[in-house]
Amino acid sequence: MTVLLPWFALVVTILAGWAIIKRLSTSMVLLFAGLAMISFAVICGVHGFLPKGVKPSGFVWFDIFELLRSIATKQTSGIGLLIMVAGGYAAYMDRIGAAHALVRVCVKPLDALSSPYLVLVMGYLIGQALVTVIPSAAGLAMLLLVALFPILRAVGCSAAASAAVIGTSAGMTLGPASGTANLAAQTAGLEPIIYFVQKYYDKKNDDVYSDAILTKKDDLRNVPGWYAILPVLPIALMIVFSKLVYSAVKLNTISALLLVWVFTIIVELIRRRDFKPVLADGAFIFKAMGGMFSSIVALIICAEFFATGLKVTGLISALITHAQGMGLGLNGMTAVLTGVVGIVTFLTGSGVGAFSSFAALAPEVANGLGGTAAAFVTPMQFASGMLRAMSPVAGVIIAVAGAAGVSPMAIVRRTWIPMIAGMITVLIANVVFLG
C-alpha cells in the first residue's frame, strides 16, 4: 500500500487547493489535509514521522498529535514569536501615533509622483535592498509591515497590493547574510561576499477583506514629527549591526523590536509625564500579539503540519527520484531540478528546506554532465525564494495576508505572474552567462 501514498498525497493536495480557492478556512483545510495524509501513512505502516528529538508516546496514533504539539512549540518560539512581536510592535506604533507621523513625513513627496504603482515598485526595490542585510523573509516582511505598509496605503495602494509587494521582497535571496546564498556559494566552491498585475487586480476589486491586524486605527494622536523615526528604527539598527556595517555585534530582529519598544515607552514617559496611560499603551503590544497568534501563527502551524504530511507520504521523495532518473543534459537537468525545487517550495512553503534537500546533488550531477556547480545551483537557489513568494502556505505570505486582512490566495494571485516571469528570466540568463 505504500506505493499508493504519494498518489494519495497528490489527490489530497489538489483537494486542499480547491478548498482554499473556495475560501474555506485555510488553517482548518491544511490541518485536516495533513491529518488525512499522516493517518493514511500510519495505516500503510509508516511510523517514524516524529521530528528528531521528539520521543514517541508508545501509541502511534497519539504520536500524530505529539507531532502537532512539537510543530506548535517550535513555531510559537521561532518564526511565530517573530511575527507576534513584530505585529504587536506595529500595533503599538499605530496606537501612539508614530506610524501616522511616518506617513505624514513620507506621503507628501511620494504623492508628487502621482502614481501609487510607481511607489509600489519603489517599495519592492527598498525591500530587495534590505534583504541583503536582513535575510529572513518573515523577519524582513514584518519590519516592512511596520515601516512601509502604512506609507503604501496612504499614497493610494490597496492593502492587498501593498502586502503582495512586501511578500515578494525576499523573493531574490541575495547578499552575504542569506542562508540559501551561503549554501549555494559553498556548494559551488565560491566565497559568499513589475507590478502591472497589482493594477489589474485592483481594477477587478474583488478581494474579500476581513479585519486587518496591522491596519486597525485608534485615535490619531498629535505627536512630534520626529516620532516618524520610531517605526523605522529597528530596520536602521539591523542595518548598522550587520556584516555590511559593524559585524562585531549581532542584533536579532526580535531583540531589535523589543529594544525600540522599551526605548519608546521611556520616551513616552519623558514626553507625556503620565505613567498610567503610557504604561497601558506599552502593554497594548501583548494584546496585539495575541491577535497575531490566533490568525497568523495558528495558520503557520497548520501549514507545517500539512507540509509534514507531504514528506511522510513520500510525495517529496518521489519528485526527487523522478528528477534524478530523467537522464537529461546539463541545461535540461538544471531546468527540471529547478522546477522540482520550486514545486517543493510551493507545496511546503519552505524555500530553505527545499533548496537544502537538492543543493548537495549539484556538484556530482554537474561534473557528470560536464558543467559547473555554480551554473547548476544558481537557478535552484532563486527558485527557493521566488516560489516561496507565491506559496499560500509560506509563513511570509500568511503573515502579510493577515496584515492586509485578506486570504493568502489573494496575495498569491498577485505574486505568481512576476515571480514566474522572474524565474524564466533567471533560467535564460543562467544558460546565456553560466551554461
Salt bridges, closest charged atoms under 4 A:
GLU66 OE2 - ARG69 NH2 2.70
ASP94 OD1 - LYS217 NZ 3.14
ASP202 OD1 - ARG414 NH2 2.88
ASP206 OD2 - LYS204 NZ 3.74
ASP206 OD1 - ARG413 NH2 2.44
ASP207 OD1 - ARG413 NH2 2.80
ASP207 OD2 - ARG414 NH2 2.72
ASP218 OD2 - ARG95 NH1 3.61
ASP219 OD2 - ARG221 NE 3.53
GLU268 OE2 - ARG271 NH2 3.22
GLU268 OE1 - ARG272 NH1 2.94
ASP281 OD1 - ARG95 NE 2.77
ASP281 OD2 - ARG221 NH1 2.59
ASP281 OD2 - ARG272 NH1 2.96
GLU304 OE2 - LYS74 NZ 2.46
